[in-house]
Amino acid sequence: MNHPLIKEVRSPGLMIGVDLKEKAGRFVQKLTDQGVLALLAGANVIRFLPPLVITNDEIDRVVTALKTVLDS
């Protein structure tokens, strides 16, 4: 996903780190409000740790929520 706030996306396996150009705390809270569990990994990184059995529909839901949160 291309977004002006995203500096880099790192993905060693299923652990995904979205490195932002600004502090990530408020975005993590907004994701939680939308039902998406995400954690901070440093001040500017949102970390996702999906289960091995994640479905394509669930991935699409998280990507949509992330885009919505970053746009707000």
PDB file of N, CA, C, O and CB in Angstrom:
ATOM      1  N   MET A   1       0.847  -1.169   0.000  1.00  0.00           N
ATOM      2  CA  MET A   1       0.000   0.000   0.000  1.00  0.00           C
ATOM      3  C   MET A   1       0.894   1.234   0.000  1.00  0.00           C
ATOM      4  O   MET A   1       1.769   1.373   0.855  1.00  0.00           O
ATOM      5  CB  MET A   1      -0.965  -0.003   1.219  1.00  0.00           C
ATOM      6  N   ASN A   2       0.682   2.096  -0.924  1.00  0.00           N
ATOM      7  CA  ASN A   2       1.393   3.371  -0.966  1.00  0.00           C
ATOM      8  C   ASN A   2       0.589   4.401  -0.196  1.00  0.00           C
ATOM      9  O   ASN A   2      -0.604   4.582  -0.439  1.00  0.00           O
ATOM     10  CB  ASN A   2       1.635   3.837  -2.430  1.00  0.00           C
ATOM     11  N   HIS A   3       1.249   5.072   0.731  1.00  0.00           N
ATOM     12  CA  HIS A   3       0.601   6.139   1.486  1.00  0.00           C
ATOM     13  C   HIS A   3       1.681   7.142   1.885  1.00  0.00           C
ATOM     14  O   HIS A   3       2.797   6.747   2.223  1.00  0.00           O
ATOM     15  CB  HIS A   3      -0.158   5.577   2.750  1.00  0.00           C
ATOM     16  N   PRO A   4       1.358   8.436   1.848  1.00  0.00           N
ATOM     17  CA  PRO A   4       2.371   9.442   2.162  1.00  0.00           C
ATOM     18  C   PRO A   4       2.959   9.331   3.575  1.00  0.00           C
ATOM     19  O   PRO A   4       4.078   9.791   3.804  1.00  0.00           O
ATOM     20  CB  PRO A   4       1.780  10.801   1.986  1.00  0.00           C
ATOM     21  N   LEU A   5       2.231   8.732   4.526  1.00  0.00           N
ATOM     22  CA  LEU A   5       2.734   8.603   5.893  1.00  0.00           C
ATOM     23  C   LEU A   5       3.622   7.380   6.095  1.00  0.00           C
ATOM     24  O   LEU A   5       4.313   7.282   7.109  1.00  0.00           O
ATOM     25  CB  LEU A   5       1.582   8.542   6.853  1.00  0.00           C
ATOM     26  N   ILE A   6       3.612   6.444   5.140  1.00  0.00           N
ATOM     27  CA  ILE A   6       4.388   5.210   5.287  1.00  0.00           C
ATOM     28  C   ILE A   6       5.783   5.403   4.700  1.00  0.00           C
ATOM     29  O   ILE A   6       5.949   5.741   3.528  1.00  0.00           O
ATOM     30  CB  ILE A   6       3.668   4.019   4.598  1.00  0.00           C
ATOM     31  N   LYS A   7       6.783   5.177   5.560  1.00  0.00           N
ATOM     32  CA  LYS A   7       8.167   5.269   5.120  1.00  0.00           C
ATOM     33  C   LYS A   7       8.637   3.928   4.556  1.00  0.00           C
ATOM     34  O   LYS A   7       9.296   3.877   3.517  1.00  0.00           O
ATOM     35  CB  LYS A   7       9.073   5.712   6.282  1.00  0.00           C
ATOM     36  N   GLU A   8       8.284   2.831   5.264  1.00  0.00           N
ATOM     37  CA  GLU A   8       8.755   1.513   4.856  1.00  0.00           C
ATOM     38  C   GLU A   8       7.862   0.446   5.490  1.00  0.00           C
ATOM     39  O   GLU A   8       7.308   0.647   6.571  1.00  0.00           O
ATOM     40  CB  GLU A   8      10.247   1.304   5.259  1.00  0.00           C
ATOM     41  N   VAL A   9       7.734  -0.680   4.808  1.00  0.00           N
ATOM     42  CA  VAL A   9       7.051  -1.848   5.365  1.00  0.00           C
ATOM     43  C   VAL A   9       8.054  -2.988   5.387  1.00  0.00           C
ATOM     44  O   VAL A   9       8.616  -3.369   4.360  1.00  0.00           O
ATOM     45  CB  VAL A   9       5.765  -2.229   4.534  1.00  0.00           C
ATOM     46  N   ARG A  10       8.264  -3.525   6.594  1.00  0.00           N
ATOM     47  CA  ARG A  10       9.191  -4.655   6.758  1.00  0.00           C
ATOM     48  C   ARG A  10       8.372  -5.890   7.084  1.00  0.00           C
ATOM     49  O   ARG A  10       7.399  -5.824   7.835  1.00  0.00           O
ATOM     50  CB  ARG A  10      10.257  -4.374   7.882  1.00  0.00           C
ATOM     51  N   SER A  11       8.777  -7.023   6.511  1.00  0.00           N
ATOM     52  CA  SER A  11       7.989  -8.235   6.709  1.00  0.00           C
ATOM     53  C   SER A  11       8.876  -9.465   6.798  1.00  0.00           C
ATOM     54  O   SER A  11       9.019 -10.197   5.819  1.00  0.00           O
ATOM     55  CB  SER A  11       6.984  -8.402   5.581  1.00  0.00           C
ATOM     56  N   PRO A  12       9.480  -9.705   7.972  1.00  0.00           N
ATOM     57  CA  PRO A  12      10.192 -10.973   8.155  1.00  0.00           C
ATOM     58  C   PRO A  12       9.171 -12.062   8.494  1.00  0.00           C
ATOM     59  O   PRO A  12       8.784 -12.212   9.652  1.00  0.00           O
ATOM     60  CB  PRO A  12      11.281 -10.855   9.282  1.00  0.00           C
ATOM     61  N   GLY A  13       8.744 -12.810   7.499  1.00  0.00           N
ATOM     62  CA  GLY A  13       7.690 -13.804   7.726  1.00  0.00           C
ATOM     63  C   GLY A  13       6.352 -13.114   7.854  1.00  0.00           C
ATOM     64  O   GLY A  13       6.051 -12.182   7.108  1.00  0.00           O
ATOM     65  N   LEU A  14       5.537 -13.572   8.811  1.00  0.00           N
ATOM     66  CA  LEU A  14       4.228 -12.949   9.001  1.00  0.00           C
ATOM     67  C   LEU A  14       4.278 -11.735   9.926  1.00  0.00           C
ATOM     68  O   LEU A  14       3.289 -11.008  10.019  1.00  0.00           O
ATOM     69  CB  LEU A  14       3.257 -13.962   9.553  1.00  0.00           C
ATOM     70  N   MET A  15       5.383 -11.495  10.605  1.00  0.00           N
ATOM     71  CA  MET A  15       5.492 -10.303  11.432  1.00  0.00           C
ATOM     72  C   MET A  15       5.720  -9.109  10.501  1.00  0.00           C
ATOM     73  O   MET A  15       6.670  -9.084   9.719  1.00  0.00           O
ATOM     74  CB  MET A  15       6.654 -10.440  12.488  1.00  0.00           C
ATOM     75  N   ILE A  16       4.834  -8.133  10.604  1.00  0.00           N
ATOM     76  CA  ILE A  16       4.877  -6.998   9.689  1.00  0.00           C
ATOM     77  C   ILE A  16       5.070  -5.715  10.484  1.00  0.00           C
ATOM     78  O   ILE A  16       4.347  -5.458  11.446  1.00  0.00           O
ATOM     79  CB  ILE A  16       3.587  -6.924   8.834  1.00  0.00           C
ATOM     80  N   GLY A  17       6.037  -4.920  10.084  1.00  0.00           N
ATOM     81  CA  GLY A  17       6.274  -3.623  10.697  1.00  0.00           C
ATOM     82  C   GLY A  17       6.045  -2.522   9.682  1.00  0.00           C
ATOM     83  O   GLY A  17       6.671  -2.502   8.623  1.00  0.00           O
ATOM     84  N   VAL A  18       5.148  -1.608  10.008  1.00  0.00           N
ATOM     85  CA  VAL A  18       4.860  -0.476   9.130  1.00  0.00           C
ATOM     86  C   VAL A  18       5.517   0.750   9.764  1.00  0.00           C
ATOM     87  O   VAL A  18       5.041   1.276  10.770  1.00  0.00           O
ATOM     88  CB  VAL A  18       3.296  -0.266   8.926  1.00  0.00           C
ATOM     89  N   ASP A  19       6.606   1.188   9.162  1.00  0.00           N
ATOM     90  CA  ASP A  19       7.384   2.319   9.668  1.00  0.00           C
ATOM     91  C   ASP A  19       6.772   3.606   9.123  1.00  0.00           C
ATOM     92  O   ASP A  19       6.714   3.814   7.911  1.00  0.00           O
ATOM     93  CB  ASP A  19       8.896   2.198   9.264  1.00  0.00           C
ATOM     94  N   LEU A  20       6.320   4.461  10.030  1.00  0.00           N
ATOM     95  CA  LEU A  20       5.664   5.703   9.640  1.00  0.00           C
ATOM     96  C   LEU A  20       6.619   6.885   9.731  1.00  0.00           C
ATOM     97  O   LEU A  20       7.666   6.809  10.374  1.00  0.00           O
ATOM     98  CB  LEU A  20       4.440   5.953  10.512  1.00  0.00           C
ATOM     99  N   LYS A  21       6.244   7.962   9.083  1.00  0.00           N
ATOM    100  CA  LYS A  21       7.042   9.189   9.103  1.00  0.00           C
ATOM    101  C   LYS A  21       6.729  10.047  10.325  1.00  0.00           C
ATOM    102  O   LYS A  21       7.304  11.123  10.491  1.00  0.00           O
ATOM    103  CB  LYS A  21       6.800   9.995   7.829  1.00  0.00           C
ATOM    104  N   GLU A  22       5.820   9.580  11.181  1.00  0.00           N
ATOM    105  CA  GLU A  22       5.489  10.282  12.414  1.00  0.00           C
ATOM    106  C   GLU A  22       5.151   9.273  13.499  1.00  0.00           C
ATOM    107  O   GLU A  22       5.139   8.069  13.240  1.00  0.00           O
ATOM    108  CB  GLU A  22       4.316  11.261  12.194  1.00  0.00           C
ATOM    109  N   LYS A  23       4.877   9.741  14.699  1.00  0.00           N
ATOM    110  CA  LYS A  23       4.583   8.863  15.828  1.00  0.00           C
ATOM    111  C   LYS A  23       3.372   7.979  15.525  1.00  0.00           C
ATOM    112  O   LYS A  23       2.387   8.439  14.948  1.00  0.00           O
ATOM    113  CB  LYS A  23       4.333   9.690  17.102  1.00  0.00           C
ATOM    114  N   ALA A  24       3.455   6.708  15.918  1.00  0.00           N
ATOM    115  CA  ALA A  24       2.431   5.725  15.546  1.00  0.00           C
ATOM    116  C   ALA A  24       1.380   5.484  16.613  1.00  0.00           C
ATOM    117  O   ALA A  24       0.380   4.819  16.340  1.00  0.00           O
ATOM    118  CB  ALA A  24       3.081   4.433  15.217  1.00  0.00           C
ATOM    119  N   GLY A  25       1.573   6.005  17.825  1.00  0.00           N
ATOM    120  CA  GLY A  25       0.670   5.694  18.932  1.00  0.00           C
ATOM    121  C   GLY A  25      -0.787   5.968  18.666  1.00  0.00           C
ATOM    122  O   GLY A  25      -1.640   5.131  18.965  1.00  0.00           O
ATOM    123  N   ARG A  26      -1.091   7.127  18.106  1.00  0.00           N
ATOM    124  CA  ARG A  26      -2.506   7.456  17.865  1.00  0.00           C
ATOM    125  C   ARG A  26      -3.128   6.558  16.802  1.00  0.00           C
ATOM    126  O   ARG A  26      -4.329   6.293  16.840  1.00  0.00           O
ATOM    127  CB  ARG A  26      -2.645   8.918  17.444  1.00  0.00           C
ATOM    128  N   PHE A  27      -2.323   6.091  15.859  1.00  0.00           N
ATOM    129  CA  PHE A  27      -2.840   5.207  14.820  1.00  0.00           C
ATOM    130  C   PHE A  27      -3.140   3.814  15.380  1.00  0.00           C
ATOM    131  O   PHE A  27      -4.114   3.173  14.984  1.00  0.00           O
ATOM    132  CB  PHE A  27      -1.839   5.109  13.661  1.00  0.00           C
ATOM    133  N   VAL A  28      -2.294   3.355  16.302  1.00  0.00           N
ATOM    134  CA  VAL A  28      -2.525   2.050  16.933  1.00  0.00           C
ATOM    135  C   VAL A  28      -3.839   2.073  17.709  1.00  0.00           C
ATOM    136  O   VAL A  28      -4.610   1.115  17.656  1.00  0.00           O
ATOM    137  CB  VAL A  28      -1.349   1.675  17.874  1.00  0.00           C
ATOM    138  N   GLN A  29      -4.092   3.163  18.428  1.00  0.00           N
ATOM    139  CA  GLN A  29      -5.349   3.283  19.171  1.00  0.00           C
ATOM    140  C   GLN A  29      -6.548   3.291  18.236  1.00  0.00           C
ATOM    141  O   GLN A  29      -7.562   2.656  18.526  1.00  0.00           O
ATOM    142  CB  GLN A  29      -5.347   4.552  20.021  1.00  0.00           C
ATOM    143  N   LYS A  30      -6.445   3.998  17.121  1.00  0.00           N
ATOM    144  CA  LYS A  30      -7.551   4.036  16.160  1.00  0.00           C
ATOM    145  C   LYS A  30      -7.780   2.672  15.516  1.00  0.00           C
ATOM    146  O   LYS A  30      -8.923   2.301  15.250  1.00  0.00           O
ATOM    147  CB  LYS A  30      -7.277   5.081  15.078  1.00  0.00           C
ATOM    148  N   LEU A  31      -6.702   1.919  15.263  1.00  0.00           N
ATOM    149  CA  LEU A  31      -6.856   0.565  14.735  1.00  0.00           C
ATOM    150  C   LEU A  31      -7.587  -0.316  15.740  1.00  0.00           C
ATOM    151  O   LEU A  31      -8.462  -1.099  15.370  1.00  0.00           O
ATOM    152  CB  LEU A  31      -5.485  -0.042  14.389  1.00  0.00           C
ATOM    153  N   THR A  32      -7.222  -0.185  17.017  1.00  0.00           N
ATOM    154  CA  THR A  32      -7.889  -0.948  18.069  1.00  0.00           C
ATOM    155  C   THR A  32      -9.374  -0.605  18.105  1.00  0.00           C
ATOM    156  O   THR A  32     -10.210  -1.493  18.268  1.00  0.00           O
ATOM    157  CB  THR A  32      -7.240  -0.669  19.440  1.00  0.00           C
ATOM    158  N   ASP A  33      -9.702   0.656  17.955  1.00  0.00           N
ATOM    159  CA  ASP A  33     -11.101   1.088  17.930  1.00  0.00           C
ATOM    160  C   ASP A  33     -11.866   0.455  16.771  1.00  0.00           C
ATOM    161  O   ASP A  33     -13.083   0.284  16.848  1.00  0.00           O
ATOM    162  CB  ASP A  33     -11.182   2.610  17.835  1.00  0.00           C
ATOM    163  N   GLN A  34     -11.157   0.107  15.698  1.00  0.00           N
ATOM    164  CA  GLN A  34     -11.790  -0.537  14.537  1.00  0.00           C
ATOM    165  C   GLN A  34     -11.745  -2.061  14.630  1.00  0.00           C
ATOM    166  O   GLN A  34     -12.153  -2.752  13.696  1.00  0.00           O
ATOM    167  CB  GLN A  34     -11.108  -0.082  13.249  1.00  0.00           C
ATOM    168  N   GLY A  35     -11.253  -2.585  15.750  1.00  0.00           N
ATOM    169  CA  GLY A  35     -11.228  -4.031  15.939  1.00  0.00           C
ATOM    170  C   GLY A  35      -9.996  -4.722  15.403  1.00  0.00           C
ATOM    171  O   GLY A  35      -9.989  -5.944  15.253  1.00  0.00           O
ATOM    172  N   VAL A  36      -8.939  -3.955  15.109  1.00  0.00           N
ATOM    173  CA  VAL A  36      -7.698  -4.532  14.589  1.00  0.00           C
ATOM    174  C   VAL A  36      -6.637  -4.446  15.686  1.00  0.00           C
ATOM    175  O   VAL A  36      -6.329  -3.360  16.175  1.00  0.00           O
ATOM    176  CB  VAL A  36      -7.224  -3.791  13.282  1.00  0.00           C
ATOM    177  N   LEU A  37      -6.085  -5.590  16.068  1.00  0.00           N
ATOM    178  CA  LEU A  37      -5.051  -5.610  17.097  1.00  0.00           C
ATOM    179  C   LEU A  37      -3.695  -5.325  16.470  1.00  0.00           C
ATOM    180  O   LEU A  37      -3.237  -6.054  15.590  1.00  0.00           O
ATOM    181  CB  LEU A  37      -5.033  -6.966  17.833  1.00  0.00           C
ATOM    182  N   ALA A  38      -3.064  -4.257  16.933  1.00  0.00           N
ATOM    183  CA  ALA A  38      -1.730  -3.874  16.471  1.00  0.00           C
ATOM    184  C   ALA A  38      -0.965  -3.365  17.681  1.00  0.00           C
ATOM    185  O   ALA A  38      -1.564  -2.934  18.666  1.00  0.00           O
ATOM    186  CB  ALA A  38      -1.793  -2.785  15.329  1.00  0.00           C
ATOM    187  N   LEU A  39       0.342  -3.415  17.607  1.00  0.00           N
ATOM    188  CA  LEU A  39       1.207  -2.988  18.700  1.00  0.00           C
ATOM    189  C   LEU A  39       2.219  -1.981  18.190  1.00  0.00           C
ATOM    190  O   LEU A  39       2.450  -1.867  16.986  1.00  0.00           O
ATOM    191  CB  LEU A  39       1.919  -4.191  19.340  1.00  0.00           C
ATOM    192  N   LEU A  40       2.821  -1.250  19.119  1.00  0.00           N
ATOM    193  CA  LEU A  40       3.943  -0.386  18.766  1.00  0.00           C
ATOM    194  C   LEU A  40       5.231  -1.198  18.806  1.00  0.00           C
ATOM    195  O   LEU A  40       5.395  -2.080  19.648  1.00  0.00           O
ATOM    196  CB  LEU A  40       4.030   0.835  19.724  1.00  0.00           C
ATOM    197  N   ALA A  41       6.129  -0.895  17.901  1.00  0.00           N
ATOM    198  CA  ALA A  41       7.478  -1.478  17.900  1.00  0.00           C
ATOM    199  C   ALA A  41       8.442  -0.308  17.722  1.00  0.00           C
ATOM    200  O   ALA A  41       9.036  -0.130  16.659  1.00  0.00           O
ATOM    201  CB  ALA A  41       7.662  -2.581  16.749  1.00  0.00           C
ATOM    202  N   GLY A  42       8.581   0.474  18.767  1.00  0.00           N
ATOM    203  CA  GLY A  42       9.313   1.728  18.666  1.00  0.00           C
ATOM    204  C   GLY A  42       8.303   2.852  18.503  1.00  0.00           C
ATOM    205  O   GLY A  42       7.098   2.610  18.435  1.00  0.00           O
ATOM    206  N   ALA A  43       8.789   4.055  18.442  1.00  0.00           N
ATOM    207  CA  ALA A  43       7.896   5.214  18.410  1.00  0.00           C
ATOM    208  C   ALA A  43       7.115   5.346  17.108  1.00  0.00           C
ATOM    209  O   ALA A  43       5.979   5.820  17.112  1.00  0.00           O
ATOM    210  CB  ALA A  43       8.688   6.463  18.636  1.00  0.00           C
ATOM    211  N   ASN A  44       7.714   4.931  15.997  1.00  0.00           N
ATOM    212  CA  ASN A  44       7.100   5.178  14.687  1.00  0.00           C
ATOM    213  C   ASN A  44       6.650   3.920  13.947  1.00  0.00           C
ATOM    214  O   ASN A  44       6.254   4.010  12.785  1.00  0.00           O
ATOM    215  CB  ASN A  44       8.061   5.919  13.827  1.00  0.00           C
ATOM    216  N   VAL A  45       6.699   2.756  14.583  1.00  0.00           N
ATOM    217  CA  VAL A  45       6.416   1.508  13.873  1.00  0.00           C
ATOM    218  C   VAL A  45       5.170   0.834  14.437  1.00  0.00           C
ATOM    219  O   VAL A  45       5.054   0.615  15.643  1.00  0.00           O
ATOM    220  CB  VAL A  45       7.618   0.555  13.958  1.00  0.00           C
ATOM    221  N   ILE A  46       4.242   0.511  13.540  1.00  0.00           N
ATOM    222  CA  ILE A  46       3.079  -0.293  13.886  1.00  0.00           C
ATOM    223  C   ILE A  46       3.419  -1.741  13.558  1.00  0.00           C
ATOM    224  O   ILE A  46       3.849  -2.050  12.446  1.00  0.00           O
ATOM    225  CB  ILE A  46       1.788   0.188  13.120  1.00  0.00           C
ATOM    226  N   ARG A  47       3.222  -2.628  14.534  1.00  0.00           N
ATOM    227  CA  ARG A  47       3.569  -4.047  14.346  1.00  0.00           C
ATOM    228  C   ARG A  47       2.298  -4.877  14.288  1.00  0.00           C
ATOM    229  O   ARG A  47       1.414  -4.752  15.136  1.00  0.00           O
ATOM    230  CB  ARG A  47       4.496  -4.556  15.488  1.00  0.00           C
ATOM    231  N   PHE A  48       2.224  -5.724  13.278  1.00  0.00           N
ATOM    232  CA  PHE A  48       1.134  -6.682  13.130  1.00  0.00           C
ATOM    233  C   PHE A  48       1.720  -8.083  13.260  1.00  0.00           C
ATOM    234  O   PHE A  48       2.760  -8.386  12.676  1.00  0.00           O
ATOM    235  CB  PHE A  48       0.391  -6.501  11.759  1.00  0.00           C
ATOM    236  N   LEU A  49       1.049  -8.929  14.027  1.00  0.00           N
ATOM    237  CA  LEU A  49       1.474 -10.325  14.204  1.00  0.00           C
ATOM    238  C   LEU A  49       0.288 -11.235  13.911  1.00  0.00           C
ATOM    239  O   LEU A  49      -0.319 -11.773  14.837  1.00  0.00           O
ATOM    240  CB  LEU A  49       2.023 -10.575  15.654  1.00  0.00           C
ATOM    241  N   PRO A  50      -0.049 -11.414  12.646  1.00  0.00           N
ATOM    242  CA  PRO A  50      -1.227 -12.225  12.319  1.00  0.00           C
ATOM    243  C   PRO A  50      -0.970 -13.709  12.561  1.00  0.00           C
ATOM    244  O   PRO A  50       0.174 -14.164  12.519  1.00  0.00           O
ATOM    245  CB  PRO A  50      -1.639 -12.000  10.863  1.00  0.00           C
ATOM    246  N   PRO A  51      -2.040 -14.458  12.812  1.00  0.00           N
ATOM    247  CA  PRO A  51      -1.884 -15.897  12.990  1.00  0.00           C
ATOM    248  C   PRO A  51      -1.604 -16.581  11.649  1.00  0.00           C
ATOM    249  O   PRO A  51      -1.889 -16.032  10.585  1.00  0.00           O
ATOM    250  CB  PRO A  51      -3.142 -16.496  13.643  1.00  0.00           C
ATOM    251  N   LEU A  52      -1.050 -17.770  11.722  1.00  0.00           N
ATOM    252  CA  LEU A  52      -0.755 -18.523  10.497  1.00  0.00           C
ATOM    253  C   LEU A  52      -2.013 -18.840   9.695  1.00  0.00           C
ATOM    254  O   LEU A  52      -1.937 -19.065   8.487  1.00  0.00           O
ATOM    255  CB  LEU A  52      -0.033 -19.814  10.842  1.00  0.00           C
ATOM    256  N   VAL A  53      -3.156 -18.861  10.351  1.00  0.00           N
ATOM    257  CA  VAL A  53      -4.398 -19.243   9.675  1.00  0.00           C
ATOM    258  C   VAL A  53      -5.204 -18.028   9.203  1.00  0.00           C
ATOM    259  O   VAL A  53      -6.406 -18.147   8.968  1.00  0.00           O
ATOM    260  CB  VAL A  53      -5.251 -20.094  10.605  1.00  0.00           C
ATOM    261  N   ILE A  54      -4.570 -16.873   9.061  1.00  0.00           N
ATOM    262  CA  ILE A  54      -5.275 -15.673   8.613  1.00  0.00           C
ATOM    263  C   ILE A  54      -5.785 -15.882   7.185  1.00  0.00           C
ATOM    264  O   ILE A  54      -5.113 -16.493   6.355  1.00  0.00           O
ATOM    265  CB  ILE A  54      -4.348 -14.424   8.687  1.00  0.00           C
ATOM    266  N   THR A  55      -6.979 -15.365   6.920  1.00  0.00           N
ATOM    267  CA  THR A  55      -7.579 -15.520   5.594  1.00  0.00           C
ATOM    268  C   THR A  55      -7.333 -14.259   4.758  1.00  0.00           C
ATOM    269  O   THR A  55      -6.974 -13.207   5.287  1.00  0.00           O
ATOM    270  CB  THR A  55      -9.104 -15.807   5.710  1.00  0.00           C
ATOM    271  N   ASN A  56      -7.529 -14.388   3.469  1.00  0.00           N
ATOM    272  CA  ASN A  56      -7.384 -13.227   2.579  1.00  0.00           C
ATOM    273  C   ASN A  56      -8.384 -12.131   2.937  1.00  0.00           C
ATOM    274  O   ASN A  56      -8.057 -10.946   2.864  1.00  0.00           O
ATOM    275  CB  ASN A  56      -7.570 -13.648   1.110  1.00  0.00           C
ATOM    276  N   ASP A  57      -9.601 -12.516   3.322  1.00  0.00           N
ATOM    277  CA  ASP A  57     -10.604 -11.527   3.710  1.00  0.00           C
ATOM    278  C   ASP A  57     -10.157 -10.753   4.955  1.00  0.00           C
ATOM    279  O   ASP A  57     -10.370  -9.544   5.041  1.00  0.00           O
ATOM    280  CB  ASP A  57     -11.957 -12.213   3.968  1.00  0.00           C
ATOM    281  N   GLU A  58      -9.542 -11.443   5.913  1.00  0.00           N
ATOM    282  CA  GLU A  58      -9.050 -10.779   7.115  1.00  0.00           C
ATOM    283  C   GLU A  58      -7.894  -9.838   6.792  1.00  0.00           C
ATOM    284  O   GLU A  58      -7.796  -8.752   7.361  1.00  0.00           O
ATOM    285  CB  GLU A  58      -8.612 -11.813   8.149  1.00  0.00           C
ATOM    286  N   ILE A  59      -7.031 -10.251   5.890  1.00  0.00           N
ATOM    287  CA  ILE A  59      -5.933  -9.381   5.457  1.00  0.00           C
ATOM    288  C   ILE A  59      -6.493  -8.128   4.797  1.00  0.00           C
ATOM    289  O   ILE A  59      -6.036  -7.021   5.083  1.00  0.00           O
ATOM    290  CB  ILE A  59      -4.989 -10.127   4.483  1.00  0.00           C
ATOM    291  N   ASP A  60      -7.472  -8.292   3.921  1.00  0.00           N
ATOM    292  CA  ASP A  60      -8.097  -7.144   3.259  1.00  0.00           C
ATOM    293  C   ASP A  60      -8.722  -6.200   4.284  1.00  0.00           C
ATOM    294  O   ASP A  60      -8.651  -4.981   4.131  1.00  0.00           O
ATOM    295  CB  ASP A  60      -9.163  -7.617   2.253  1.00  0.00           C
ATOM    296  N   ARG A  61      -9.333  -6.760   5.326  1.00  0.00           N
ATOM    297  CA  ARG A  61      -9.962  -5.946   6.372  1.00  0.00           C
ATOM    298  C   ARG A  61      -8.922  -5.105   7.117  1.00  0.00           C
ATOM    299  O   ARG A  61      -9.162  -3.932   7.402  1.00  0.00           O
ATOM    300  CB  ARG A  61     -10.722  -6.846   7.365  1.00  0.00           C
ATOM    301  N   VAL A  62      -7.777  -5.697   7.428  1.00  0.00           N
ATOM    302  CA  VAL A  62      -6.720  -4.970   8.130  1.00  0.00           C
ATOM    303  C   VAL A  62      -6.130  -3.881   7.242  1.00  0.00           C
ATOM    304  O   VAL A  62      -5.902  -2.763   7.704  1.00  0.00           O
ATOM    305  CB  VAL A  62      -5.616  -5.934   8.586  1.00  0.00           C
ATOM    306  N   VAL A  63      -5.885  -4.192   5.985  1.00  0.00           N
ATOM    307  CA  VAL A  63      -5.331  -3.193   5.057  1.00  0.00           C
ATOM    308  C   VAL A  63      -6.301  -2.026   4.894  1.00  0.00           C
ATOM    309  O   VAL A  63      -5.883  -0.869   4.879  1.00  0.00           O
ATOM    310  CB  VAL A  63      -5.029  -3.833   3.678  1.00  0.00           C
ATOM    311  N   THR A  64      -7.586  -2.325   4.774  1.00  0.00           N
ATOM    312  CA  THR A  64      -8.593  -1.273   4.650  1.00  0.00           C
ATOM    313  C   THR A  64      -8.639  -0.414   5.913  1.00  0.00           C
ATOM    314  O   THR A  64      -8.712   0.812   5.832  1.00  0.00           O
ATOM    315  CB  THR A  64      -9.976  -1.884   4.372  1.00  0.00           C
ATOM    316  N   ALA A  65      -8.596  -1.056   7.074  1.00  0.00           N
ATOM    317  CA  ALA A  65      -8.603  -0.318   8.341  1.00  0.00           C
ATOM    318  C   ALA A  65      -7.367   0.552   8.465  1.00  0.00           C
ATOM    319  O   ALA A  65      -7.466   1.698   8.903  1.00  0.00           O
ATOM    320  CB  ALA A  65      -8.687  -1.282   9.528  1.00  0.00           C
ATOM    321  N   LEU A  66      -6.204   0.035   8.090  1.00  0.00           N
ATOM    322  CA  LEU A  66      -4.970   0.810   8.156  1.00  0.00           C
ATOM    323  C   LEU A  66      -5.053   2.030   7.257  1.00  0.00           C
ATOM    324  O   LEU A  66      -4.673   3.126   7.669  1.00  0.00           O
ATOM    325  CB  LEU A  66      -3.770  -0.053   7.765  1.00  0.00           C
ATOM    326  N   LYS A  67      -5.540   1.860   6.042  1.00  0.00           N
ATOM    327  CA  LYS A  67      -5.674   2.990   5.127  1.00  0.00           C
ATOM    328  C   LYS A  67      -6.643   4.029   5.690  1.00  0.00           C
ATOM    329  O   LYS A  67      -6.372   5.228   5.621  1.00  0.00           O
ATOM    330  CB  LYS A  67      -6.151   2.509   3.747  1.00  0.00           C
ATOM    331  N   THR A  68      -7.754   3.586   6.237  1.00  0.00           N
ATOM    332  CA  THR A  68      -8.734   4.490   6.815  1.00  0.00           C
ATOM    333  C   THR A  68      -8.142   5.283   7.962  1.00  0.00           C
ATOM    334  O   THR A  68      -8.350   6.492   8.063  1.00  0.00           O
ATOM    335  CB  THR A  68      -9.947   3.722   7.288  1.00  0.00           C
ATOM    336  N   VAL A  69      -7.406   4.602   8.826  1.00  0.00           N
ATOM    337  CA  VAL A  69      -6.793   5.251   9.989  1.00  0.00           C
ATOM    338  C   VAL A  69      -5.714   6.250   9.559  1.00  0.00           C
ATOM    339  O   VAL A  69      -5.634   7.345  10.114  1.00  0.00           O
ATOM    340  CB  VAL A  69      -6.190   4.195  10.934  1.00  0.00           C
ATOM    341  N   LEU A  70      -4.907   5.892   8.601  1.00  0.00           N
ATOM    342  CA  LEU A  70      -3.852   6.799   8.138  1.00  0.00           C
ATOM    343  C   LEU A  70      -4.443   8.017   7.418  1.00  0.00           C
ATOM    344  O   LEU A  70      -3.867   9.104   7.462  1.00  0.00           O
ATOM    345  CB  LEU A  70      -2.881   6.053   7.203  1.00  0.00           C
ATOM    346  N   ASP A  71      -5.579   7.836   6.763  1.00  0.00           N
ATOM    347  CA  ASP A  71      -6.220   8.948   6.053  1.00  0.00           C
ATOM    348  C   ASP A  71      -6.916   9.913   7.002  1.00  0.00           C
ATOM    349  O   ASP A  71      -7.147  11.070   6.652  1.00  0.00           O
ATOM    350  CB  ASP A  71      -7.221   8.416   5.044  1.00  0.00           C
ATOM    351  N   SER A  72      -7.256   9.442   8.211  1.00  0.00           N
ATOM    352  CA  SER A  72      -8.014  10.297   9.139  1.00  0.00           C
ATOM    353  C   SER A  72      -7.146  11.314   9.846  1.00  0.00           C
ATOM    354  O   SER A  72      -7.646  12.098  10.652  1.00  0.00           O
ATOM    355  CB  SER A  72      -8.715   9.452  10.165  1.00  0.00           C
TER     356      SER A  72
END
